[in-house]
Amino acid sequence: MIMKIAVIGATGMAGQAVFEEATKRGHAVTAIVGDADKAREKLGSDATILVGDLFEMHADVFEEFDVVVNAFANHKDAYLNLDALTHLLHEFRRLQTRIIFILGAASLVQANGTRLFDFLKELPGNEAWIDEPRYGVLELEILRATPDVFWTGVSPQQNFVPGPATAHRTAKDDLLLAEDGKSHVTAGNMAVGILDEIETPKHVRERFTVSDL
């Protein structure tokens, strides 16, 4: 079934991969971006683009879509990622549209039962970057406390890197190790995992994660 899918932040690594995978599968895909020229350069001149400030977009913008994927990410001012999530939850309470949030890996559970964030927060010299995983943990907690939005969360593994779709596996909350003993996933594999979930929902109001094999 062809679906109408919007990708917020479609010019970032994750968003572009999701946009391209959804397009390849024949869905009607719209890129929601802040910079039209950048979007045309990255996604092609034929891409359907909606330009605007996410924080000024409301339910009427999103209601025409079957699924919205939020790939918004600000690595400098990490609090904006949390603000984007709470803004979207507020708007999607009025809708039947499904929304998929691409989260961070910090809330994944390690083999010893602790979260990856518990390890990261003890690393020396983390002041420059620890806010992003800290806010990411809070984002998942807020989602899990939200029963009236048709949401799904998806986390990459510890290392989220550019690369094509190869072979992957999924889990619910676990930090996974690939065959090389490291935790990583490519943008291509993340996109495949997300589109599989869109086409065959298995994690409604749950978080899942995608890993390279």
Buried (B, 14 or more C-beta within 10 A) or exposed (E): EEBBBBBBBBBBBBBBBBBBBBBEBEBBBBBBBBEEEEBBEBBEEEBBBBEEEBEEBEBEBBBEBBBBBBBBBBEEEBEBBBBBBEBBBEBBEBBEBBBBBBBBBBBBBBEEEEBBBBBBBEEEEEEEEBBBBBBBBBBBEBBBEBEEBBBBBBBBBBEBBEBEBEEBBBBEBBBBBBEEEEBBBBBBBBBBBBBBBBEEBEBEBBBBBBBBE
